Amino acid sequence: RHFAIKEEKIVVVVTGPILPKEKTLTIGANKVTVPTHYYKVILDLTPPRKMIGFILPNEGSDKPLAAFAVTVDEVEKATGLDFF
């Protein structure tokens, strides 16, 4: 949000959970699987177009967001999804 406002860019943001291959931890009566990580993929539509991905563990952290930066290909590999 800060990047989009400060730089007056047009950005698309997709975020979601990364679930474990096997249900290792569930919560509630419906046994909802707890994600091990979350991802965020950002596409900057302002020329030249750029993309960046983030994979964040499902736990607290004092690290800066940049510590979790990865390629979009890495997010695609971790999620099985194809972005943009």
N, C-alpha and C positions, 0 to 999 in steps of 0.2 A: 504494500500500500504506500509506504514511504517513497519507494523508488518511482512508482507510477505518478504520484503527486508532484514530487520534487522535480523530476525530469520531464514532466508532461508527456509521458509515454502512454501508448495503448498496450495494455498487457492482458493476457489470459492466464488464469491461475487454476490449476486442477490439483486437488488434494484428496487423500484417502488413506485407508489402512493397508498395511502389509500384514497378512495373516500367516501364522506358522503353517508349515506343510502338514503337520499333524496337530490336532486340537490338544495343546498342552495345558492351557489354562482357559477355563470358562467361568462365566458369572451368571447368576440369576437362575430362576426356575426353568427358563428356556435354554440354558447352557450356551449362551452367546460366547463365541470365541473372542478372546482378548487379543488385539493386534500386538505383535512384537515391536513394530515400527510404524511410522507414518511417512508418507511421501508428499512432496509438493513439487509440481512442475510448473515453471513459469516461461511463457512465450512472450517475447517483446515483439509486437507487430510493427514497430517503427523501423523503417529501413536503416541499416541492414538488420534483418530479423535475427534474433538471438534467442537461445533457450538455455535454461539451467535447471538442474534438479536438486532436490534435497531429500535425504533419508534421515529421519530422526528417530532415535529409540523412544519407546513408549515409557519414558521415565524422565524425571527432572534432570536438568543439566545447567551448569554455569558457563558452558562453552559458548562462544559466539556462533551465530547462525552459519557463518562461513566455514566453520569446522565440519559442517554436515553437507556441504556442497558436493555434488556428484554430477556426472554427465546424465543426460536424459536417457541415454542407452542403458546406464546402470539401473535407473528406476524402472525402465521397461523390462529389464532382465529380472529384477526382484519381484515385479508385480504380474508379469505375463501380459501386460497391456501395451498397446501401440499408441503413443501420443503424437498427435499432429502429423 
